[in-house]
Amino acid sequence: KPSDSVAALDYPNFECIVVVNNTPDPAMVLPVEEHCRALGSRFKFINAEKVDGFKAGALRIALANTADDAEVVALLD
């Protein structure tokens, strides 16, 4: 899982925002949310049930929830 690779980084100052978008089935959403919670406080989970723009809309949500002092934003898909 990409989130496990991010969690294993040696870099101490990061946050990982995971956006699940347009997924109405809780059986698909809950395992991702639980995994993010298990990875710790640097992982923020957002369930965006109705997103206009699909991937672009999810990216807008992620950017809106990114720390103001973020220097680098990376996308994992």
KELOSE-819351 format. One record per residue: residue in three letters; residue number from 1; y, z, x of N, C-alpha, C in turn. Coordinates in nm, 2 decimals. Layout:
N
<pt "Ala",NUM,<Y,Z,X>,<Y,Z,X>,<Y,Z,X>>;
...
END
This chain:
77
<pt "Lys",1,<-0.12,0.00,0.08>,<0.00,0.00,0.00>,<0.12,0.00,0.09>>;
<pt "Pro",2,<0.22,-0.08,0.06>,<0.34,-0.08,0.14>,<0.41,0.05,0.14>>;
<pt "Ser",3,<0.41,0.13,0.03>,<0.47,0.26,0.03>,<0.41,0.35,0.14>>;
<pt "Asp",4,<0.28,0.34,0.16>,<0.22,0.42,0.26>,<0.27,0.39,0.40>>;
<pt "Ser",5,<0.29,0.26,0.42>,<0.34,0.22,0.55>,<0.48,0.27,0.57>>;
<pt "Val",6,<0.56,0.27,0.47>,<0.70,0.32,0.48>,<0.69,0.47,0.50>>;
<pt "Ala",7,<0.61,0.54,0.44>,<0.59,0.69,0.45>,<0.55,0.72,0.60>>;
<pt "Ala",8,<0.48,0.63,0.66>,<0.43,0.66,0.80>,<0.54,0.63,0.91>>;
<pt "Leu",9,<0.65,0.58,0.87>,<0.76,0.55,0.97>,<0.80,0.67,1.05>>;
<pt "Asp",10,<0.83,0.65,1.18>,<0.88,0.76,1.26>,<1.03,0.78,1.24>>;
<pt "Tyr",11,<1.10,0.68,1.19>,<1.24,0.69,1.16>,<1.26,0.80,1.06>>;
<pt "Pro",12,<1.35,0.90,1.09>,<1.36,1.02,1.01>,<1.46,1.00,0.89>>;
<pt "Asn",13,<1.54,0.90,0.89>,<1.65,0.90,0.79>,<1.63,0.77,0.70>>;
<pt "Phe",14,<1.55,0.78,0.60>,<1.53,0.67,0.51>,<1.50,0.72,0.37>>;
<pt "Glu",15,<1.52,0.64,0.27>,<1.48,0.67,0.14>,<1.41,0.54,0.09>>;
<pt "Cys",16,<1.31,0.55,0.00>,<1.24,0.44,-0.05>,<1.26,0.44,-0.20>>;
<pt "Ile",17,<1.31,0.34,-0.26>,<1.33,0.33,-0.40>,<1.23,0.23,-0.46>>;
<pt "Val",18,<1.15,0.28,-0.54>,<1.04,0.20,-0.60>,<1.08,0.17,-0.75>>;
<pt "Val",19,<1.10,0.05,-0.78>,<1.13,0.01,-0.92>,<1.02,-0.07,-0.98>>;
<pt "Val",20,<0.97,-0.02,-1.09>,<0.87,-0.09,-1.17>,<0.94,-0.14,-1.29>>;
<pt "Asn",21,<0.94,-0.27,-1.30>,<1.02,-0.33,-1.41>,<0.94,-0.41,-1.51>>;
<pt "Asn",22,<0.98,-0.40,-1.64>,<0.92,-0.48,-1.75>,<0.77,-0.46,-1.75>>;
<pt "Thr",23,<0.72,-0.34,-1.73>,<0.58,-0.31,-1.74>,<0.56,-0.20,-1.85>>;
<pt "Pro",24,<0.52,-0.25,-1.97>,<0.51,-0.15,-2.08>,<0.39,-0.06,-2.08>>;
<pt "Asp",25,<0.29,-0.10,-2.00>,<0.16,-0.02,-2.00>,<0.17,0.10,-1.91>>;
<pt "Pro",26,<0.17,0.22,-1.97>,<0.17,0.34,-1.89>,<0.06,0.35,-1.79>>;
<pt "Ala",27,<-0.05,0.29,-1.82>,<-0.17,0.29,-1.72>,<-0.13,0.22,-1.59>>;
<pt "Met",28,<-0.03,0.13,-1.60>,<0.01,0.06,-1.48>,<0.12,0.13,-1.41>>;
<pt "Val",29,<0.20,0.20,-1.48>,<0.32,0.27,-1.43>,<0.29,0.41,-1.37>>;
<pt "Leu",30,<0.21,0.49,-1.44>,<0.19,0.63,-1.40>,<0.13,0.64,-1.26>>;
<pt "Pro",31,<0.03,0.56,-1.23>,<-0.03,0.58,-1.09>,<0.08,0.55,-0.98>>;
<pt "Val",32,<0.17,0.46,-1.00>,<0.27,0.43,-0.91>,<0.37,0.55,-0.90>>;
<pt "Glu",33,<0.41,0.60,-1.01>,<0.50,0.72,-1.02>,<0.43,0.84,-0.95>>;
<pt "Glu",34,<0.31,0.86,-0.97>,<0.24,0.98,-0.91>,<0.22,0.96,-0.76>>;
<pt "His",35,<0.20,0.84,-0.72>,<0.19,0.81,-0.57>,<0.32,0.83,-0.50>>;
<pt "Cys",36,<0.43,0.79,-0.56>,<0.56,0.81,-0.51>,<0.59,0.96,-0.50>>;
<pt "Arg",37,<0.56,1.03,-0.60>,<0.58,1.18,-0.60>,<0.50,1.24,-0.49>>;
<pt "Ala",38,<0.37,1.20,-0.47>,<0.29,1.25,-0.36>,<0.34,1.22,-0.22>>;
<pt "Leu",39,<0.42,1.11,-0.21>,<0.47,1.07,-0.08>,<0.59,1.15,-0.04>>;
<pt "Gly",40,<0.65,1.23,-0.13>,<0.76,1.32,-0.09>,<0.90,1.28,-0.15>>;
<pt "Ser",41,<0.99,1.36,-0.11>,<1.13,1.35,-0.17>,<1.20,1.23,-0.12>>;
<pt "Arg",42,<1.16,1.16,-0.02>,<1.23,1.04,0.02>,<1.20,0.92,-0.06>>;
<pt "Phe",43,<1.10,0.94,-0.15>,<1.06,0.83,-0.24>,<1.12,0.86,-0.38>>;
<pt "Lys",44,<1.19,0.76,-0.43>,<1.25,0.77,-0.56>,<1.19,0.66,-0.65>>;
<pt "Phe",45,<1.13,0.71,-0.76>,<1.06,0.62,-0.86>,<1.15,0.59,-0.98>>;
<pt "Ile",46,<1.17,0.46,-1.01>,<1.24,0.42,-1.13>,<1.16,0.33,-1.22>>;
<pt "Asn",47,<1.14,0.37,-1.34>,<1.07,0.29,-1.44>,<1.17,0.22,-1.52>>;
<pt "Ala",48,<1.20,0.10,-1.50>,<1.30,0.02,-1.57>,<1.22,-0.06,-1.67>>;
<pt "Glu",49,<1.21,-0.01,-1.79>,<1.12,-0.07,-1.90>,<1.17,-0.21,-1.94>>;
<pt "Lys",50,<1.30,-0.22,-1.96>,<1.36,-0.35,-2.00>,<1.47,-0.39,-1.91>>;
<pt "Val",51,<1.44,-0.49,-1.82>,<1.53,-0.54,-1.72>,<1.56,-0.68,-1.75>>;
<pt "Asp",52,<1.69,-0.71,-1.76>,<1.73,-0.86,-1.77>,<1.73,-0.91,-1.62>>;
<pt "Gly",53,<1.68,-1.03,-1.61>,<1.69,-1.09,-1.48>,<1.56,-1.06,-1.40>>;
<pt "Phe",54,<1.46,-1.00,-1.45>,<1.34,-0.97,-1.39>,<1.36,-0.91,-1.25>>;
<pt "Lys",55,<1.31,-0.99,-1.14>,<1.32,-0.93,-1.01>,<1.47,-0.91,-0.97>>;
<pt "Ala",56,<1.56,-1.00,-1.00>,<1.70,-0.98,-0.96>,<1.75,-0.86,-1.03>>;
<pt "Gly",57,<1.71,-0.84,-1.16>,<1.76,-0.72,-1.23>,<1.70,-0.59,-1.17>>;
<pt "Ala",58,<1.58,-0.59,-1.12>,<1.52,-0.48,-1.06>,<1.59,-0.45,-0.92>>;
<pt "Leu",59,<1.63,-0.55,-0.85>,<1.70,-0.53,-0.73>,<1.84,-0.47,-0.75>>;
<pt "Arg",60,<1.91,-0.52,-0.86>,<2.03,-0.45,-0.90>,<2.02,-0.31,-0.93>>;
<pt "Ile",61,<1.91,-0.27,-0.99>,<1.89,-0.13,-1.02>,<1.86,-0.05,-0.89>>;
<pt "Ala",62,<1.78,-0.11,-0.80>,<1.76,-0.04,-0.68>,<1.89,-0.02,-0.60>>;
<pt "Leu",63,<1.97,-0.13,-0.59>,<2.09,-0.11,-0.52>,<2.19,-0.01,-0.58>>;
<pt "Ala",64,<2.19,0.00,-0.71>,<2.27,0.09,-0.78>,<2.23,0.24,-0.75>>;
<pt "Asn",65,<2.10,0.25,-0.71>,<2.05,0.39,-0.68>,<2.03,0.41,-0.53>>;
<pt "Thr",66,<2.09,0.32,-0.45>,<2.08,0.34,-0.31>,<2.19,0.43,-0.26>>;
<pt "Ala",67,<2.16,0.51,-0.16>,<2.26,0.61,-0.11>,<2.38,0.53,-0.06>>;
<pt "Asp",68,<2.50,0.59,-0.08>,<2.63,0.53,-0.05>,<2.64,0.50,0.10>>;
<pt "Asp",69,<2.57,0.59,0.18>,<2.58,0.57,0.33>,<2.47,0.49,0.39>>;
<pt "Ala",70,<2.39,0.42,0.31>,<2.29,0.34,0.36>,<2.34,0.23,0.45>>;
<pt "Glu",71,<2.27,0.21,0.56>,<2.32,0.11,0.66>,<2.23,-0.01,0.65>>;
<pt "Val",72,<2.10,0.00,0.61>,<2.01,-0.11,0.60>,<1.94,-0.10,0.47>>;
<pt "Val",73,<1.92,-0.21,0.40>,<1.84,-0.22,0.28>,<1.74,-0.32,0.31>>;
<pt "Ala",74,<1.61,-0.29,0.29>,<1.50,-0.38,0.31>,<1.42,-0.39,0.18>>;
<pt "Leu",75,<1.37,-0.51,0.16>,<1.29,-0.53,0.03>,<1.14,-0.55,0.07>>;
<pt "Leu",76,<1.06,-0.48,0.00>,<0.91,-0.49,0.01>,<0.87,-0.53,-0.13>>;
<pt "Asp",77,<0.79,-0.64,-0.14>,<0.74,-0.69,-0.27>,<0.59,-0.70,-0.27>>;
END
